[in-house]
Amino acid sequence: MPDPDLGERVCACVAVSDGVPPPTPAQLTTYLRDERRLEPRELPEHYLVLPELPLGPTGKVCAATLVRMAAESAVPARPVPHAPPTEETSVPPTTETPARRVGPTGTVVATDIKPERIPDEPGLEIRRHDIVRDPLPEAEFDLVHARLVLLHLPERVAVLDRLVRALKPGGVLQLDEFDITYGPALLMPDPAARRLYETFLAAKIRLMTRAGADVAWGRNAPAAMRAAGLTGIDPRPRLDLWTADSPGVHLISHHTRHLRDRFVEEGMTDRQLADVRTLLADPGFRATSCVMYSVQGRRPVAAG
Ligand SMILES: C[S@@+](CC[C@H](N)C(=O)[O-])C[C@H]1O[C@@H](n2cnc3c(N)ncnc32)[C@H](O)[C@@H]1O
């Protein structure tokens, strides 16, 4: 289903059989993870129960109708995912939300300047909070996790210092951030399409930089975290193959519309942006994703 930030999110649409109660989102997630072996990133973040699936004129499930119904009525299946902890990180892999994992004696606070999209759940305290300007308690948290926020903030280094100070001594900070400077085209329909893709990526880098982003923040974060006093810095880069079906490709296609004016300021025409959308929808499109870095660091126990 469409998502304003990521382009798309996964929604499970469940049609119930007569007399059989639908699974809860947690039961469905457990089944998909443990029985069907879905990757964490493939698990549903939204959930919609229907009496039956909508069919098109040919008798097949009508995906467009389902997407519309999901956009109107789906409920969150779990909080907006933070970077899926992988088996290599020191955070154990799980689809349990942080609020469930801390148990009855712990607390989890989720913040954003626009917190409306953070799904509510027991044990989760949601606060509207500007990480640049609003007060932040010191030495309060065992774990602080931020995904794809500092990249956009011109004040990212000062914010990083604040996040470090918000950790208890011994606490862990995890940043999940993109480096969008790497993402080569692999297979394009023709050389002109390759040039267009590269022109588009270069314009995106320029417009984000102009807006104050550090487009390579993912690769810069480990050194910045060390400079901020964290120890045991553990950077984990990840990249994927991008095809026309990839959520990341839907996201950059979405950029051609919601960032249209800024692409035009960077010299792209509406014709080129339309051609980029056509290219990104081409079944033969193959590119390397940008790089996502998950970086952990620990606040020293004895020092500042
Ligand atoms: C790319 S989205 C990432 C959302 C979410 N962290 C995730 O990974 O799904 C960037 C988020 O940063 C939030 N944001 C931007 N400036 C902020 C600020 N000064 N303080 C707190 N949140 C901010 C935006 O509202 C938006 O939700």
PDBQT file of the ligand as one rigid body, heavy atoms in Angstrom, charges set to zero:
ROOT
HETATM    1  C1  LIG A 401      12.429   9.310   6.209  1.00  0.00    +0.000 C 
HETATM    2  S1  LIG A 401      11.315   9.510   7.558  1.00  0.00    +0.000 S 
HETATM    3  C2  LIG A 401      11.777   8.121   8.579  1.00  0.00    +0.000 C 
HETATM    4  C3  LIG A 401      10.630   7.715   9.468  1.00  0.00    +0.000 C 
HETATM    5  C4  LIG A 401      10.930   6.581  10.430  1.00  0.00    +0.000 C 
HETATM    6  N1  LIG A 401      12.048   6.920  11.319  1.00  0.00    +0.000 N 
HETATM    7  C5  LIG A 401      11.213   5.304   9.681  1.00  0.00    +0.000 C 
HETATM    8  O1  LIG A 401      12.368   4.905   9.618  1.00  0.00    +0.000 OA
HETATM    9  O2  LIG A 401      10.270   4.695   9.161  1.00  0.00    +0.000 OA
HETATM   10  C6  LIG A 401      11.995  10.894   8.439  1.00  0.00    +0.000 C 
HETATM   11  C7  LIG A 401      11.212  11.231   9.690  1.00  0.00    +0.000 C 
HETATM   12  O3  LIG A 401      11.924  12.213  10.426  1.00  0.00    +0.000 OA
HETATM   13  C8  LIG A 401      10.968  13.043  11.045  1.00  0.00    +0.000 C 
HETATM   14  N2  LIG A 401      11.642  14.291  11.425  1.00  0.00    +0.000 N 
HETATM   15  C9  LIG A 401      12.117  15.260  10.603  1.00  0.00    +0.000 A 
HETATM   16  N3  LIG A 401      12.672  16.255  11.318  1.00  0.00    +0.000 NA
HETATM   17  C10 LIG A 401      12.565  15.902  12.627  1.00  0.00    +0.000 A 
HETATM   18  C11 LIG A 401      12.949  16.534  13.852  1.00  0.00    +0.000 A 
HETATM   19  N4  LIG A 401      13.554  17.737  13.871  1.00  0.00    +0.000 N 
HETATM   20  N5  LIG A 401      12.660  15.895  15.006  1.00  0.00    +0.000 NA
HETATM   21  C12 LIG A 401      12.041  14.688  15.007  1.00  0.00    +0.000 A 
HETATM   22  N6  LIG A 401      11.660  14.040  13.871  1.00  0.00    +0.000 NA
HETATM   23  C13 LIG A 401      11.922  14.646  12.696  1.00  0.00    +0.000 A 
HETATM   24  C14 LIG A 401       9.904  13.215   9.965  1.00  0.00    +0.000 C 
HETATM   25  O4  LIG A 401       8.668  13.661  10.499  1.00  0.00    +0.000 OA
HETATM   26  C15 LIG A 401       9.823  11.786   9.406  1.00  0.00    +0.000 C 
HETATM   27  O5  LIG A 401       8.862  11.018  10.091  1.00  0.00    +0.000 OA
ENDROOT
TORSDOF 0
